[in-house]
Amino acid sequence: MKWQEVAQLPKERLLVLLEDTLRNLVRIDGYWFLGMESRCGQEPAVRVDEEVWGRFGKVEARQIRKFHNLGDGLTDLVAALRLIPSWTFFGDYSVEQTSPRQAVLKVNLCQSQKERVRMGLGVFPCRGVEENYFGSFAREINPQVQVQCLSCPPDNYREDLWCSWQFSLEGK
């Protein structure tokens, strides 16, 4: 299908196409990682994943910020975190601004982790990947934002709270 044909689709069909595309992007990331993990081992695959997601966080934040005309405040970061397209299919997550200079993101259900466990692969040690992603994402919105892991595999997670992250606006 050519772009001109896509542009002519009714809204309902466009939304289905968008959802399918987003789901496929999440899937291809998972398939890529599983392939790397089976060929090279988990540690090298995780290192590459950390690098890739660190780069992608910056790009995605820039696109979200531009598309939604967001500024550089903590409220804008919270809005941007809520607008991450692929996270729509990741599971159950929330972002809350807890004070004028702090926000917390919580992932109560992580579809990727749930799928790995279902496949018998065990929990994925995603802390470094998420640190790089959220760090570059947040710094693209505002370089003064510091990201701190509150909980994340492989450490102190629960099946009802896979990970949580604090975003703090440093400085004046």
ROSE-4610 file (N, C-alpha, C; in Angstrom, 1 decimal, always signed):
// ROSE-4610
residu = [M/M/M/K/K/K/W/W/W/Q/Q/Q/E/E/E/V/V/V/A/A/A/Q/Q/Q/L/L/L/P/P/P/K/K/K/E/E/E/R/R/R/L/L/L/L/L/L/V/V/V/L/L/L/L/L/L/E/E/E/D/D/D/T/T/T/L/L/L/R/R/R/N/N/N/L/L/L/V/V/V/R/R/R/I/I/I/D/D/D/G/G/G/Y/Y/Y/W/W/W/F/F/F/L/L/L/G/G/G/M/M/M/E/E/E/S/S/S/R/R/R/C/C/C/G/G/G/Q/Q/Q/E/E/E/P/P/P/A/A/A/V/V/V/R/R/R/V/V/V/D/D/D/E/E/E/E/E/E/V/V/V/W/W/W/G/G/G/R/R/R/F/F/F/G/G/G/K/K/K/V/V/V/E/E/E/A/A/A/R/R/R/Q/Q/Q/I/I/I/R/R/R/K/K/K/F/F/F/H/H/H/N/N/N/L/L/L/G/G/G/D/D/D/G/G/G/L/L/L/T/T/T/D/D/D/L/L/L/V/V/V/A/A/A/A/A/A/L/L/L/R/R/R/L/L/L/I/I/I/P/P/P/S/S/S/W/W/W/T/T/T/F/F/F/F/F/F/G/G/G/D/D/D/Y/Y/Y/S/S/S/V/V/V/E/E/E/Q/Q/Q/T/T/T/S/S/S/P/P/P/R/R/R/Q/Q/Q/A/A/A/V/V/V/L/L/L/K/K/K/V/V/V/N/N/N/L/L/L/C/C/C/Q/Q/Q/S/S/S/Q/Q/Q/K/K/K/E/E/E/R/R/R/V/V/V/R/R/R/M/M/M/G/G/G/L/L/L/G/G/G/V/V/V/F/F/F/P/P/P/C/C/C/R/R/R/G/G/G/V/V/V/E/E/E/E/E/E/N/N/N/Y/Y/Y/F/F/F/G/G/G/S/S/S/F/F/F/A/A/A/R/R/R/E/E/E/I/I/I/N/N/N/P/P/P/Q/Q/Q/V/V/V/Q/Q/Q/V/V/V/Q/Q/Q/C/C/C/L/L/L/S/S/S/C/C/C/P/P/P/P/P/P/D/D/D/N/N/N/Y/Y/Y/R/R/R/E/E/E/D/D/D/L/L/L/W/W/W/C/C/C/S/S/S/W/W/W/Q/Q/Q/F/F/F/S/S/S/L/L/L/E/E/E/G/G/G/K/K/K]
num = [1/1/1/2/2/2/3/3/3/4/4/4/5/5/5/6/6/6/7/7/7/8/8/8/9/9/9/10/10/10/11/11/11/12/12/12/13/13/13/14/14/14/15/15/15/16/16/16/17/17/17/18/18/18/19/19/19/20/20/20/21/21/21/22/22/22/23/23/23/24/24/24/25/25/25/26/26/26/27/27/27/28/28/28/29/29/29/30/30/30/31/31/31/32/32/32/33/33/33/34/34/34/35/35/35/36/36/36/37/37/37/38/38/38/39/39/39/40/40/40/41/41/41/42/42/42/43/43/43/44/44/44/45/45/45/46/46/46/47/47/47/48/48/48/49/49/49/50/50/50/51/51/51/52/52/52/53/53/53/54/54/54/55/55/55/56/56/56/57/57/57/58/58/58/59/59/59/60/60/60/61/61/61/62/62/62/63/63/63/64/64/64/65/65/65/66/66/66/67/67/67/68/68/68/69/69/69/70/70/70/71/71/71/72/72/72/73/73/73/74/74/74/75/75/75/76/76/76/77/77/77/78/78/78/79/79/79/80/80/80/81/81/81/82/82/82/83/83/83/84/84/84/85/85/85/86/86/86/87/87/87/88/88/88/89/89/89/90/90/90/91/91/91/92/92/92/93/93/93/94/94/94/95/95/95/96/96/96/97/97/97/98/98/98/99/99/99/100/100/100/101/101/101/102/102/102/103/103/103/104/104/104/105/105/105/106/106/106/107/107/107/108/108/108/109/109/109/110/110/110/111/111/111/112/112/112/113/113/113/114/114/114/115/115/115/116/116/116/117/117/117/118/118/118/119/119/119/120/120/120/121/121/121/122/122/122/123/123/123/124/124/124/125/125/125/126/126/126/127/127/127/128/128/128/129/129/129/130/130/130/131/131/131/132/132/132/133/133/133/134/134/134/135/135/135/136/136/136/137/137/137/138/138/138/139/139/139/140/140/140/141/141/141/142/142/142/143/143/143/144/144/144/145/145/145/146/146/146/147/147/147/148/148/148/149/149/149/150/150/150/151/151/151/152/152/152/153/153/153/154/154/154/155/155/155/156/156/156/157/157/157/158/158/158/159/159/159/160/160/160/161/161/161/162/162/162/163/163/163/164/164/164/165/165/165/166/166/166/167/167/167/168/168/168/169/169/169/170/170/170/171/171/171/172/172/172]
x = [+0.9/+0.0/+0.9/+0.6/+1.4/+0.9/+1.8/+1.4/+0.1/-0.1/-1.3/-2.5/-2.4/-3.6/-3.8/-2.7/-2.9/-3.6/-3.2/-3.8/-5.3/-5.7/-7.2/-8.0/-7.4/-8.2/-9.1/-10.2/-11.1/-10.4/-10.7/-10.1/-10.1/-11.1/-11.2/-10.1/-10.0/-8.9/-7.5/-7.4/-6.1/-5.7/-6.6/-6.4/-6.0/-6.6/-6.3/-4.8/-4.5/-3.2/-2.2/-2.4/-1.5/-1.3/-2.4/-2.2/-1.4/-1.7/-1.0/+0.5/+0.8/+2.2/+2.9/+2.3/+2.9/+3.2/+2.2/+2.4/+3.5/+3.6/+4.7/+6.1/+6.1/+7.4/+7.9/+6.9/+7.2/+7.7/+6.9/+7.3/+8.7/+9.0/+10.3/+11.4/+11.2/+12.2/+12.4/+11.3/+11.4/+12.0/+11.7/+12.3/+13.7/+14.1/+15.5/+16.3/+15.8/+16.5/+16.6/+15.5/+15.6/+16.6/+16.7/+17.7/+19.1/+19.3/+20.7/+21.0/+20.1/+20.3/+20.6/+19.9/+20.2/+21.5/+22.0/+23.2/+24.5/+24.3/+25.5/+25.5/+24.3/+24.2/+23.5/+23.0/+22.2/+23.0/+24.1/+24.9/+25.2/+25.8/+26.1/+24.8/+23.8/+22.5/+22.0/+22.1/+21.6/+22.4/+23.8/+24.6/+24.2/+23.9/+23.5/+22.1/+21.2/+19.9/+20.0/+20.9/+21.1/+21.5/+22.4/+22.9/+21.7/+21.0/+20.0/+18.9/+18.4/+17.3/+17.7/+19.0/+19.5/+19.5/+19.8/+19.7/+18.2/+17.4/+16.0/+15.2/+15.5/+14.8/+14.9/+16.1/+16.3/+15.5/+15.5/+14.7/+13.2/+12.8/+11.3/+10.9/+11.6/+11.2/+11.2/+12.2/+12.2/+11.0/+10.6/+9.4/+8.1/+8.0/+6.8/+6.7/+7.8/+7.8/+7.4/+7.9/+7.6/+6.2/+5.7/+4.4/+3.3/+3.6/+2.6/+2.9/+3.9/+4.3/+4.5/+5.4/+5.6/+6.9/+6.9/+8.0/+9.1/+9.8/+10.8/+10.6/+9.4/+9.1/+8.8/+8.7/+8.5/+7.1/+6.1/+4.8/+4.8/+5.7/+5.8/+6.5/+7.4/+8.0/+7.0/+6.1/+5.1/+4.1/+3.8/+2.9/+3.6/+4.9/+5.6/+5.7/+5.9/+6.0/+4.7/+3.6/+2.3/+1.9/+2.7/+2.4/+3.3/+4.1/+5.0/+4.2/+4.2/+3.3/+3.4/+4.6/+4.7/+4.3/+4.4/+4.0/+2.5/+1.7/+0.3/+0.1/+1.0/+0.9/+1.8/+2.6/+3.5/+2.9/+1.8/+1.1/+0.5/+0.4/-0.3/+0.8/+0.8/+1.8/+1.1/+1.7/+1.2/+2.3/+2.1/+3.0/+2.3/+2.9/+2.2/+3.3/+2.9/+3.7/+3.4/+4.4/+4.2/+4.6/+5.3/+5.6/+5.9/+6.1/+6.5/+7.8/+8.7/+10.0/+10.2/+9.1/+9.3/+8.1/+8.4/+7.4/+7.8/+6.9/+7.2/+6.4/+7.1/+6.5/+6.5/+5.4/+5.3/+4.7/+5.4/+4.9/+4.4/+3.0/+2.4/+2.3/+2.2/+2.2/+3.1/+4.1/+5.0/+4.8/+4.2/+3.9/+5.1/+6.2/+7.5/+8.0/+8.0/+8.4/+7.5/+6.2/+5.2/+5.4/+5.6/+5.8/+7.1/+8.2/+9.4/+9.2/+8.5/+8.3/+7.4/+6.4/+5.5/+6.3/+7.3/+8.1/+9.2/+9.3/+10.3/+11.7/+11.8/+13.1/+13.6/+12.7/+13.1/+12.9/+13.1/+13.0/+14.2/+13.9/+14.9/+15.5/+16.8/+17.4/+17.4/+16.3/+16.1/+16.5/+17.0/+17.4/+18.3/+19.3/+20.3/+19.6/+18.8/+18.1/+17.2/+16.4/+15.4/+16.1/+17.2/+18.0/+18.5/+19.0/+19.5/+18.3/+17.2/+16.1/+15.5/+15.1/+14.4/+15.4/+16.7/+17.6/+17.7/+17.9/+18.0/+16.7/+15.6/+14.3/+14.1/+14.3/+14.1/+15.1/+16.4/+17.3/+17.0/+16.3/+15.9/+14.8/+14.0/+13.0/+13.6/+14.5/+15.1/+16.4/+17.6/+18.9/+19.1/+18.3/+18.4/+17.6/+16.9/+16.1/+17.0/+17.0/+17.7/+16.7/+17.1/+16.3/+16.9/+16.1/+16.5/+15.6/+16.2/+15.5/+15.1/+13.8/+13.3/+13.1/+12.8/+12.7/+12.7/+13.4/+13.4/+14.2/+13.7/+14.5/+15.9/+16.9/+16.8/+16.6/+16.5/+16.4/+15.0/+14.7/+13.5/+12.3/+11.7/+10.5/+9.5/+8.2/+7.1/+6.3/+5.5/+4.7/+3.6/+3.3/+2.3/+2.9/+4.2/+5.0/+6.4/+6.4/+7.6/+8.8/+8.5/+9.5/+8.9/+9.7/+9.3/+10.5/+10.2/+11.3/+10.9/+11.9/+11.6/+12.4/+11.7/+12.2/+12.2/+13.4/+13.6/+14.2/+13.6/+14.1/+15.1/+16.4/+17.5/+17.7/+18.4/+18.8/+17.7/+17.7/+16.8/+15.4]
y = [-1.2/+0.0/+1.2/+2.1/+3.4/+4.4/+5.4/+6.4/+7.1/+7.4/+8.1/+7.3/+6.0/+5.1/+5.1/+5.0/+5.0/+6.3/+7.4/+8.7/+8.8/+8.0/+8.0/+7.0/+6.2/+5.3/+6.0/+5.5/+6.0/+6.0/+6.9/+7.0/+5.7/+4.9/+3.6/+2.7/+2.6/+1.7/+2.2/+3.6/+4.1/+3.8/+3.8/+3.5/+2.0/+1.1/-0.3/-0.5/+0.2/+0.1/+0.7/+1.7/+2.3/+1.3/+0.7/-0.2/-1.4/-2.0/-3.1/-2.8/-1.6/-1.2/-1.0/-0.4/-0.3/-1.6/-2.5/-3.8/-4.6/-4.4/-5.1/-4.5/-3.2/-2.6/-3.2/-3.4/-4.0/-5.4/-6.1/-7.5/-7.7/-6.8/-7.0/-6.7/-5.8/-5.5/-6.8/-7.4/-8.7/-9.8/-10.0/-11.0/-10.8/-9.5/-9.2/-9.6/-9.2/-9.5/-11.0/-11.7/-13.1/-13.8/-13.3/-13.8/-13.5/-12.3/-11.9/-12.7/-12.9/-13.6/-15.1/-15.7/-17.1/-17.3/-16.3/-16.5/-16.0/-14.9/-14.3/-14.4/-14.8/-14.8/-13.6/-13.7/-12.6/-11.3/-11.4/-10.2/-9.4/-9.9/-9.1/-8.5/-9.3/-8.8/-7.6/-7.7/-6.7/-5.4/-5.5/-4.3/-3.6/-4.4/-3.8/-3.1/-3.8/-3.3/-2.0/-1.9/-0.7/+0.5/+0.2/+1.3/+1.7/+0.7/+1.1/+1.9/+1.4/+2.1/+3.5/+3.6/+4.9/+5.9/+5.5/+6.4/+6.7/+5.6/+5.8/+6.7/+6.7/+7.5/+9.0/+9.4/+10.8/+11.1/+10.3/+10.5/+10.5/+9.5/+9.5/+10.7/+11.1/+12.3/+13.5/+13.7/+14.8/+14.9/+13.7/+13.6/+13.9/+13.3/+13.6/+15.0/+15.6/+17.0/+17.9/+17.7/+18.5/+18.3/+17.1/+16.8/+17.4/+17.3/+17.8/+19.2/+19.8/+21.2/+21.4/+20.5/+20.5/+21.4/+21.9/+22.7/+21.8/+22.4/+21.7/+21.5/+21.8/+21.6/+20.2/+19.9/+18.6/+18.1/+19.1/+18.7/+18.3/+18.9/+18.5/+17.1/+16.8/+15.5/+14.4/+14.7/+13.8/+13.6/+14.6/+14.5/+13.6/+13.9/+13.1/+11.6/+11.4/+10.0/+9.2/+10.0/+9.4/+9.2/+9.8/+9.8/+8.8/+8.0/+7.1/+6.0/+6.1/+5.2/+3.7/+3.2/+1.7/+1.3/+2.2/+1.8/+1.5/+1.9/+1.6/+0.1/-0.6/-2.1/-2.8/-2.1/-2.7/-3.3/-2.8/-3.3/-2.1/-2.3/-1.3/-0.4/+0.9/+1.8/+3.1/+3.9/+5.2/+6.2/+7.4/+8.5/+9.5/+9.9/+10.8/+11.9/+13.1/+14.2/+14.3/+13.9/+13.8/+15.1/+16.1/+17.4/+18.3/+19.6/+20.5/+20.1/+19.3/+19.0/+17.5/+16.7/+15.2/+14.5/+13.4/+12.6/+11.1/+10.2/+8.8/+8.0/+7.2/+6.3/+4.9/+4.2/+2.8/+1.9/+0.7/-0.3/-1.4/-1.5/-2.6/-3.9/-3.9/-5.1/-4.9/-5.6/-5.5/-6.7/-6.5/-7.5/-8.3/-7.6/-8.3/-9.2/-8.8/-9.7/-10.9/-10.6/-11.7/-12.7/-12.3/-13.2/-14.0/-13.4/-14.1/-15.2/-14.9/-15.9/-17.0/-16.6/-17.6/-18.6/-18.1/-18.9/-19.7/-19.5/-20.2/-19.6/-18.3/-17.7/-16.9/-16.8/-16.1/-14.6/-13.9/-12.4/-11.8/-10.8/-10.0/-8.9/-8.9/-7.8/-6.5/-5.8/-4.6/-3.3/-3.3/-2.0/-1.1/-1.6/-0.8/-0.3/-1.1/-0.7/+0.5/+0.3/+1.4/+2.6/+2.5/+3.6/+4.5/+3.8/+4.5/+5.1/+4.4/+4.9/+6.1/+5.9/+7.0/+8.2/+7.9/+9.0/+9.8/+9.2/+10.0/+10.7/+10.0/+10.6/+11.8/+11.7/+12.8/+14.0/+13.7/+14.8/+15.5/+14.8/+15.5/+16.5/+16.3/+17.2/+18.3/+18.0/+18.9/+18.3/+18.9/+18.3/+18.3/+19.0/+19.0/+17.9/+17.1/+16.0/+14.9/+14.4/+13.2/+12.1/+10.9/+9.7/+8.7/+8.2/+7.3/+6.0/+4.9/+3.6/+3.4/+3.2/+2.8/+1.3/+0.6/-0.8/-1.2/-2.4/-2.9/-4.2/-5.1/-6.4/-6.1/-6.7/-8.0/-7.8/-6.5/-6.3/-5.8/-6.1/-5.7/-5.3/-6.3/-6.1/-7.1/-6.8/-7.7/-7.9/-8.9/-9.2/-8.2/-7.4/-6.4/-5.0/-4.9/-3.6/-4.0/-4.1/-4.6/-3.6/-2.3/-1.3/+0.0/+0.9/+2.3/+3.2/+4.4/+5.3/+6.7/+7.4/+8.7/+9.7/+10.8/+11.8/+13.1/+13.7/+14.8/+16.0/+17.1/+18.3/+19.0/+18.9/+19.5/+20.9/+21.6/+23.0/+23.9/+25.2/+26.2/+26.0]
z = [+0.0/+0.0/+0.0/-0.9/-1.0/+0.0/+0.4/+1.4/+1.0/-0.3/-0.7/-0.4/-0.5/-0.2/+1.3/+2.1/+3.5/+4.0/+3.4/+3.8/+3.5/+2.6/+2.2/+3.0/+3.9/+4.7/+5.7/+6.0/+7.0/+8.4/+9.3/+10.6/+11.3/+11.3/+12.0/+11.5/+10.2/+9.6/+9.9/+9.9/+10.3/+11.7/+12.6/+14.0/+14.1/+13.4/+13.4/+12.9/+11.8/+11.2/+12.2/+12.8/+13.8/+15.0/+15.5/+16.6/+16.1/+15.0/+14.5/+14.3/+13.8/+13.6/+14.9/+15.9/+17.2/+17.9/+17.8/+18.4/+17.7/+16.4/+15.6/+16.0/+16.2/+16.7/+18.0/+18.9/+20.2/+20.0/+19.1/+18.8/+18.2/+17.3/+16.6/+17.5/+18.5/+19.5/+20.3/+20.7/+21.5/+20.7/+19.5/+18.7/+18.4/+18.2/+18.0/+19.3/+20.4/+21.7/+21.9/+21.7/+21.9/+20.9/+19.7/+18.7/+19.2/+19.6/+20.1/+21.4/+22.3/+23.5/+23.2/+22.3/+22.0/+21.2/+20.5/+19.7/+20.5/+21.3/+22.0/+23.5/+24.0/+25.5/+26.0/+27.2/+27.7/+28.0/+28.6/+28.9/+27.7/+26.6/+25.4/+24.8/+24.8/+24.2/+25.0/+26.4/+27.2/+27.0/+26.8/+26.6/+25.3/+24.2/+23.0/+23.2/+23.8/+24.1/+24.9/+25.9/+26.6/+25.7/+24.8/+23.9/+23.0/+22.4/+21.4/+22.1/+23.3/+24.0/+24.5/+24.8/+25.2/+24.1/+22.9/+21.7/+21.4/+21.5/+21.1/+22.0/+23.3/+24.3/+23.9/+23.5/+23.0/+21.8/+20.8/+19.6/+19.9/+20.6/+20.9/+21.7/+22.7/+23.5/+22.6/+21.7/+20.8/+19.9/+19.4/+18.5/+19.3/+20.5/+21.3/+21.6/+22.1/+22.5/+21.3/+20.2/+19.0/+18.6/+18.5/+18.0/+18.9/+20.2/+21.2/+21.8/+21.2/+21.5/+23.0/+23.6/+25.0/+25.3/+26.5/+27.0/+27.7/+28.6/+29.3/+30.8/+31.3/+32.7/+33.1/+34.4/+34.8/+34.4/+34.4/+33.9/+32.4/+31.7/+30.3/+30.1/+31.0/+31.0/+31.4/+32.4/+32.8/+31.6/+30.9/+29.7/+28.7/+28.4/+27.4/+27.8/+29.0/+29.4/+29.3/+29.4/+29.2/+27.8/+26.9/+25.4/+24.6/+25.3/+24.6/+23.9/+22.6/+21.8/+22.1/+22.2/+22.3/+23.8/+24.7/+26.1/+26.2/+25.2/+25.2/+25.3/+24.7/+24.6/+25.6/+26.4/+27.3/+28.5/+28.9/+30.1/+30.8/+32.1/+33.0/+33.6/+33.2/+33.8/+34.1/+35.0/+35.4/+35.6/+35.4/+35.7/+36.5/+37.7/+38.6/+39.0/+38.9/+39.4/+40.9/+41.8/+43.2/+43.9/+43.3/+43.8/+42.7/+42.9/+41.8/+41.1/+41.8/+41.3/+41.1/+41.3/+41.3/+40.7/+40.0/+39.4/+39.5/+39.5/+39.6/+38.5/+37.8/+36.9/+37.5/+37.4/+37.9/+36.8/+36.7/+35.8/+36.6/+36.7/+37.5/+36.7/+35.4/+34.6/+33.4/+33.3/+32.2/+31.3/+30.1/+29.2/+28.7/+28.5/+28.1/+29.1/+30.4/+31.5/+31.6/+31.6/+31.7/+30.6/+29.4/+28.3/+28.4/+28.9/+29.1/+30.2/+31.2/+32.3/+31.7/+30.9/+30.3/+29.5/+28.8/+27.8/+28.6/+29.9/+30.7/+30.6/+30.2/+30.0/+31.2/+32.2/+33.4/+33.2/+34.3/+34.3/+33.6/+32.8/+32.0/+32.9/+33.1/+33.9/+33.2/+33.2/+32.3/+33.0/+34.1/+34.8/+34.0/+33.4/+32.6/+31.4/+30.7/+29.5/+29.9/+30.9/+31.3/+31.8/+32.5/+33.0/+31.8/+30.8/+29.6/+28.8/+28.6/+27.9/+28.7/+29.9/+30.7/+30.9/+31.1/+31.2/+30.0/+28.9/+27.6/+27.3/+27.5/+27.3/+28.1/+29.4/+30.3/+30.0/+29.8/+29.5/+28.2/+27.2/+26.0/+26.3/+27.3/+27.7/+28.5/+29.5/+30.3/+30.8/+30.5/+30.9/+32.4/+33.2/+34.6/+35.3/+34.6/+35.2/+35.5/+36.7/+37.2/+37.3/+36.9/+36.9/+37.9/+38.8/+39.8/+39.8/+39.7/+39.8/+41.2/+41.4/+42.8/+42.9/+41.8/+41.7/+40.3/+40.0/+38.6/+38.6/+37.8/+37.7/+37.2/+37.8/+38.5/+40.0/+40.5/+41.9/+42.3/+43.6/+44.3/+43.4/+42.7/+41.9/+42.5/+42.1/+42.5/+41.2/+41.2/+40.0/+39.8/+40.9/+40.8/+40.7/+40.8/+40.6/+40.0/+38.7/+38.0/+38.2/+38.0/+38.2/+38.5/+39.1/+39.4/+39.3/+38.8/+38.5/+39.0/+39.6/+40.0/+39.1/+38.8/+37.9/+38.8/+39.0/+39.8/+39.0/+39.1/+38.5/+39.4/+39.0/+39.9/+39.6/+40.4/+40.2/+40.7/+40.2/+40.7/+40.1]
